Amino acid sequence: MSAAIPESERLARAERIRAAMPPGGLFAGKEWRVSPEPFALPPGMDEELEKLGFRLRKFTEACNLLYRLSASGKRPAWIAELLDRGKPPELVDLARSKAIAGEVPRVLRPDVILTEEGFTIAELDNVPGGIGLTAWLNEVYAGEGFDVVGGKGMEEGFRAVVDAGDIVMSVEAADYRPEMEWMAARIGARVVDAEKVPQDLRANLYRFFELFDLPNIPGSMELLRGVADGKHRMTPPPKPWIEEKLWFALFWLRPLADFWRRELGDKHFAALQKVIPRTWLMDPQPLPPTGVYPGLEIQSWEELKKFSQRERELVIKISGFSELAWGSRSVKVGQDLSHEDWVRAIDEALGDWDRRPWILQRFHHARVVGMDYLGTDGHRPPLQAMKGRVRLCPYYLCGERETKLGGVLATICPSDKKLLHGMRDAILAPVMVAGH
């Protein structure tokens, strides 16, 4: 679309988009680079992203089922024990309530990394930011004539999820409050403080606070008891095990393959194997002399420490339930570390096993793309070209029977960055299908 349009018109469009920002902004104290066009998905990628939502919903439901089976003694007990590790016993008891036994998150957002071969999922976020931002981007770029993926699906889908309820936000999530205030005004919901919930708290609740943060939220356990007793319906449900990153490691465990095949179906199991990166639990327990870690082909973590920098296309990160488990805070990219730091990272992960498990995951390099953005005052030319790496965040809104793709947020980071997340020098944009 941009090739047939004069540069002056593209510049004017980018300026209109930047000027359309709501008065209160969308992220507290955050800025990003504005592009004159949405990010163009590779051909066929929109269809793959559509299918991914249903598959990830089935995967999440299967995770919930596997935990419940393990906790009830119908599957090996170590699975629930591992997923409960480091969690307060009171929270675990509440999360096992019969009233919410079948509940799973109704908003799913994977971090999708575009690679030369296709895409891979770095992780799956069940308490995602960017909901209001993506809805706003879709609206503004659609107003400029672009056929954005999702259309008005973010607003319509989130309205159905919240159902005129309350969005409960913590101080820890304050950066995202402006976008949630903007969205709440559109869908007839309220944003309330998790630290001081009102007496007239509504029946439907959208949880925008992390469960690891409960000690900093007065009255939070009382609120969750109301959910466990069926007085309120909360999504995502207060189930800390669902939010663990180690599910990707359990997905790849050979002894559990029959379970995943049965619950997902052979077709969806095979499709997810292509996009969920190989992941391992960093369990310090020694393997038997004849055992190896499949995919790594090593017999002990001491061998991992000896990997050369070229062999270290791997990341180490905390599985969950920690203030370091989001925003790439705990992520350590093997190729970026010195030998000493690599050994130190492995030892830290192994030493934490009993209180907060870590995982090792295959690192996939993101493809480099070109994108233009609006420079700040004084830039010449005012539209700047950037080579960047792309993270796509599709938002899936789950109804009782259907899962819809509400929109996709593209974050294009400078090509020298390996950890792809929102930053001042990143472009944030919606997506469209190439040629539309």
C-alpha positions in Angstrom: 0.0 0.0 0.0 2.8 2.4 0.9 4.6 2.1 -2.4 1.7 3.8 -4.3 1.3 6.6 -1.9 3.4 9.8 -1.9 5.8 10.2 1.0 4.1 13.4 2.1 0.8 11.5 2.5 2.5 8.7 4.6 4.1 11.4 6.8 0.8 13.1 7.3 -0.9 9.8 8.2 1.8 9.0 10.8 1.4 12.4 12.3 -2.4 11.9 12.5 -1.9 8.6 14.2 0.4 10.1 16.8 -1.9 13.1 17.4 -4.9 10.7 17.9 -3.4 9.4 21.2 -6.0 9.7 24.0 -5.3 12.7 26.4 -4.3 10.4 29.2 -2.1 8.3 27.0 -2.2 4.5 27.0 0.9 3.5 29.0 2.0 5.5 32.0 5.3 7.2 31.1 5.9 5.0 28.1 6.6 6.0 24.5 7.0 4.1 21.2 7.7 4.8 17.6 4.8 5.3 15.3 4.7 3.7 11.8 2.6 5.1 8.9 1.3 1.6 8.2 0.5 -1.6 10.1 3.0 -4.4 10.0 2.3 -6.6 7.0 2.0 -10.3 7.9 3.7 -12.8 5.6 1.2 -14.5 3.3 -0.8 -17.2 5.1 0.3 -16.1 8.6 -3.2 -14.7 9.4 -4.7 -18.1 8.9 -2.0 -19.8 11.0 -2.6 -17.2 13.8 -6.4 -17.9 13.6 -5.8 -21.6 14.1 -3.3 -21.1 16.9 -6.0 -19.6 19.2 -8.1 -22.7 19.2 -5.0 -24.9 19.7 -3.7 -22.8 22.7 -7.1 -22.9 24.3 -7.2 -26.7 24.1 -3.6 -26.7 25.4 -4.6 -24.5 28.4 -7.6 -26.7 29.2 -5.4 -29.8 29.0 -2.9 -28.2 31.4 -5.7 -27.5 33.9 -7.0 -31.0 33.6 -3.5 -32.6 34.0 -2.9 -30.6 37.2 -6.3 -31.6 38.6 -5.7 -35.3 37.7 -2.3 -35.2 39.4 -3.7 -33.4 42.5 -6.4 -36.0 42.9 -4.0 -39.0 42.5 -5.1 -40.0 39.0 -1.8 -38.9 37.5 1.7 -38.9 39.0 1.7 -36.7 42.1 5.0 -35.0 41.2 3.3 -32.9 38.5 1.0 -31.0 40.9 3.8 -30.9 43.5 6.1 -29.3 41.0 3.5 -26.8 39.9 2.6 -25.9 43.5 6.2 -25.4 44.5 6.8 -22.0 46.1 3.1 -21.1 46.3 1.3 -20.3 49.6 -0.7 -23.3 50.8 -3.8 -21.1 51.3 -3.7 -20.0 47.7 -3.3 -23.5 46.5 -6.3 -24.6 48.5 -8.4 -21.8 47.2 -7.3 -22.5 43.6 -8.4 -26.1 43.9 -12.0 -25.0 44.8 -14.7 -27.0 43.0 -16.5 -23.7 42.1 -13.6 -22.9 39.7 -12.4 -26.4 38.8 -13.0 -26.1 35.1 -12.2 -22.4 34.7 -9.3 -21.3 32.5 -8.2 -17.8 31.3 -10.5 -16.2 28.8 -7.8 -14.0 27.3 -4.8 -15.8 25.9 -1.7 -14.0 24.5 1.3 -15.9 23.2 4.5 -14.1 22.4 5.1 -15.2 18.8 8.5 -14.7 17.3 8.7 -14.5 13.5 11.6 -16.6 12.3 13.0 -17.4 8.8 11.1 -20.7 8.8 7.8 -19.4 10.2 7.2 -18.6 13.8 7.8 -19.9 17.4 6.0 -19.2 20.7 8.4 -17.9 23.3 5.8 -18.1 26.1 2.1 -17.9 26.8 0.8 -15.0 28.9 -2.5 -15.3 30.8 -2.4 -11.8 32.4 -1.4 -9.8 29.4 -0.9 -6.1 29.0 -1.6 -4.4 25.7 -5.4 -5.1 25.5 -6.5 -1.5 25.3 -3.4 -0.5 23.3 -4.1 -3.1 20.6 -7.8 -2.1 20.4 -6.8 1.5 20.0 -4.2 0.8 17.4 -6.7 -1.3 15.4 -9.3 1.5 15.6 -6.9 4.3 14.5 -5.3 2.4 11.6 -8.6 1.1 10.4 -9.8 4.7 10.4 -6.9 5.4 8.0 -8.3 2.8 5.6 -6.3 -0.3 6.6 -7.8 -3.8 6.8 -6.3 -4.7 10.2 -6.4 -8.2 11.5 -9.1 -8.6 14.1 -11.0 -5.4 13.1 -13.1 -4.5 16.2 -12.6 -7.9 17.7 -10.6 -6.6 20.7 -13.3 -4.3 21.9 -16.2 -6.7 21.2 -14.4 -9.7 22.6 -13.2 -8.0 25.8 -16.7 -6.6 26.4 -18.0 -10.2 26.3 -15.2 -11.4 28.7 -15.7 -8.6 31.3 -19.5 -8.5 30.9 -20.0 -5.1 32.5 -17.9 -6.2 35.4 -14.9 -4.8 37.2 -11.3 -4.7 36.1 -9.3 -5.2 39.3 -5.8 -3.7 39.0 -2.9 -3.6 41.4 -0.4 -0.8 42.0 2.2 -3.1 40.5 0.3 -2.9 37.2 0.0 0.9 37.2 1.8 1.3 33.9 -1.1 -0.4 32.2 -3.9 1.6 34.0 -4.4 4.2 31.3 -5.1 1.6 28.6 -7.5 -0.2 30.9 -9.3 3.0 31.8 -9.6 3.8 28.1 -11.0 0.3 27.4 -13.3 0.2 30.4 -14.9 3.4 29.2 -15.6 1.8 25.8 -17.2 -1.4 27.2 -19.1 -0.2 30.2 -16.8 -1.6 32.8 -15.0 -0.1 35.8 -11.3 -0.1 36.8 -11.0 -0.7 40.6 -8.0 -0.9 42.9 -7.0 -4.3 44.0 -5.6 -2.8 47.2 -9.0 -1.3 48.1 -11.9 -3.0 46.3 -15.3 -1.2 46.6 -18.2 -2.5 48.6 -20.3 -2.7 45.4 -17.8 -5.0 43.7 -19.5 -6.4 40.6 -20.2 -10.1 39.9 -17.7 -10.5 37.0 -14.1 -9.6 37.6 -11.1 -9.3 35.3 -7.9 -9.9 37.3 -5.1 -7.6 36.3 -2.7 -8.4 39.1 -0.1 -11.2 39.5 -0.7 -13.9 42.1 2.9 -13.6 43.4 2.0 -10.0 44.4 -0.8 -11.0 46.9 1.3 -10.1 50.0 1.4 -6.5 48.7 -2.4 -6.4 48.1 -4.4 -6.0 51.4 -7.5 -8.0 51.4 -6.6 -10.0 48.3 -7.1 -13.4 49.9 -10.6 -12.4 51.1 -11.3 -11.4 47.5 -10.1 -14.7 46.1 -12.1 -16.6 48.8 -15.2 -14.9 47.3 -14.2 -16.3 43.9 -13.5 -19.8 45.3 -16.9 -19.7 47.0 -18.7 -18.8 43.8 -19.7 -15.2 44.8 -17.7 -13.7 41.9 -16.5 -15.0 38.6 -12.9 -14.1 37.9 -10.8 -14.4 34.8 -8.0 -15.3 34.6 -9.0 -17.6 37.5 -6.7 -17.5 40.6 -4.8 -20.7 39.6 -1.1 -20.1 39.9 -0.2 -23.4 38.2 -1.8 -22.3 34.9 0.6 -19.4 34.7 3.8 -21.4 34.9 6.2 -21.4 31.9 7.2 -24.9 32.7 4.1 -26.2 30.9 6.2 -26.1 27.7 8.6 -28.5 29.3 5.8 -30.8 30.3 4.5 -30.7 26.8 7.8 -32.2 25.5 8.1 -34.9 28.2 7.9 -38.3 26.5 6.0 -40.0 29.4 3.2 -37.4 29.0 2.9 -37.6 25.2 -0.1 -39.9 25.2 -2.0 -37.5 27.5 -1.3 -34.6 25.2 -2.3 -36.5 22.1 -5.5 -37.6 23.6 -6.5 -34.2 24.9 -5.3 -32.2 21.9 -5.9 -34.7 19.1 -3.0 -35.9 16.9 -3.4 -33.0 14.4 -3.2 -30.2 17.0 -0.5 -32.0 19.0 1.7 -32.1 15.9 0.9 -28.5 15.0 1.9 -27.3 18.5 5.1 -29.3 18.3 6.1 -27.2 15.4 5.7 -23.9 17.3 6.4 -24.7 21.0 10.2 -24.6 21.4 11.9 -27.5 23.0 12.0 -26.8 26.7 13.6 -28.6 29.7 13.0 -28.6 33.4 16.2 -27.5 35.2 15.9 -30.3 37.8 19.2 -30.9 39.6 18.4 -34.5 40.4 21.0 -36.7 38.6 19.9 -38.9 35.7 20.7 -42.6 35.8 24.0 -43.5 34.0 22.2 -44.5 30.8 19.9 -41.5 30.7 20.2 -38.3 28.6 18.1 -35.1 28.2 16.4 -35.6 24.8 17.2 -32.8 22.4 20.3 -31.8 24.3 21.9 -35.2 24.3 23.7 -34.6 27.5 23.8 -36.8 30.6 24.2 -34.0 33.2 24.0 -30.2 33.7 27.8 -30.2 34.1 28.0 -31.0 30.4 25.7 -28.0 29.6 28.2 -25.7 31.4 30.8 -26.8 28.8 28.8 -25.7 25.8 30.6 -23.3 23.5 29.0 -19.9 22.8 27.9 -21.2 19.4 26.2 -24.2 21.0 24.3 -22.0 23.5 21.3 -21.1 21.4 19.4 -21.4 24.6 17.7 -19.3 27.2 17.3 -19.8 30.9 14.3 -18.2 32.8 12.2 -18.6 35.9 9.0 -20.6 35.3 6.7 -18.3 37.2 5.3 -17.0 40.6 8.1 -14.4 40.9 8.5 -10.7 40.3 11.3 -11.7 37.9 9.0 -14.0 35.8 7.6 -11.2 33.5 9.1 -8.5 31.2 12.1 -10.7 30.4 13.6 -9.8 33.8 15.0 -13.3 34.5 15.8 -14.3 30.9 19.4 -15.1 30.2 20.4 -15.7 26.6 23.2 -18.2 26.5 25.0 -16.7 23.5 25.2 -13.3 25.2 26.9 -14.6 28.3 30.5 -15.2 29.1 31.5 -18.7 30.1 31.6 -17.6 33.8 28.1 -16.0 33.6 26.7 -19.0 31.8 27.9 -21.3 34.5 26.6 -18.9 37.2 23.2 -18.9 35.5 23.0 -22.7 35.4 24.0 -22.9 39.1 21.5 -20.3 40.1 18.7 -22.2 38.3 19.6 -25.5 39.8 19.9 -24.1 43.2 16.4 -22.5 43.0 14.7 -25.8 42.1 13.1 -26.4 45.5 11.5 -23.0 45.8 11.0 -21.6 42.2 11.7 -23.9 39.2 13.6 -22.6 36.2 13.4 -23.8 32.6 15.9 -24.1 29.7 14.4 -23.3 26.3 15.7 -23.5 22.7 16.3 -19.9 21.4 15.1 -19.1 17.9 16.4 -16.1 16.1 13.8 -13.6 14.9 13.9 -12.7 11.2 14.9 -9.1 10.3 12.4 -6.9 8.6 12.2 -3.3 7.4 9.8 -0.8 8.8 9.4 3.0 8.7 8.6 5.2 11.6 7.9 8.8 12.4 11.0 10.6 13.7 10.9 13.2 16.4 11.2 16.9 15.6 14.3 17.7 13.7 14.7 14.4 12.0 15.4 14.6 8.3 13.9 12.8 6.5 11.0 12.8 9.0 10.1 9.2 8.2 13.0 7.0 9.3 13.8 3.5 8.1 14.6 0.8 10.7 15.8 -2.8 10.5 14.1 -4.7 13.2 13.1 -8.0 14.7 9.4 -8.8 15.2 7.4 -10.1 18.2 3.7 -10.6 17.4 1.2 -10.7 20.3 -2.1 -12.1 19.1 -5.0 -11.7 21.6 -7.4 -14.6 21.8 -10.8 -13.9 23.4 -12.5 -17.1 24.7 -16.2 -17.4 24.9 -18.1 -20.4 26.2 -17.7 -22.3 22.9 -15.5 -20.2 20.5 -12.2 -18.6 20.5 -11.7 -15.4 18.4 -8.6 -13.5 17.4 -9.3 -10.0 18.6 -6.2 -8.3 17.2 -2.4 -8.6 16.9 0.1 -6.2 18.4 3.4 -6.1 16.5 6.5 -5.0 18.4 9.4 -4.3 16.0 12.6 -3.9 18.0 16.0 -2.7 16.6 17.7 -5.6 15.0 20.6 -5.6 17.6 18.1 -6.6 20.4 17.5 -10.3 21.2 14.9 -9.8 23.8 11.9 -8.4 22.0 9.6 -6.3 24.2 8.1 -2.8 24.4 10.8 -0.1 24.6 11.2 3.5 23.6 13.0 2.7 20.4 10.5 0.0 19.3 7.7 0.4 16.8 4.3 -0.7 18.0 1.7 -1.3 15.4 -1.3 -3.5 14.5 -1.0 -6.0 11.7 -2.6 -6.5 8.3 -2.2 -9.1 5.6 0.4 -8.4 3.0 -1.2 -6.8 -0.1 -4.3 -5.6 1.7 
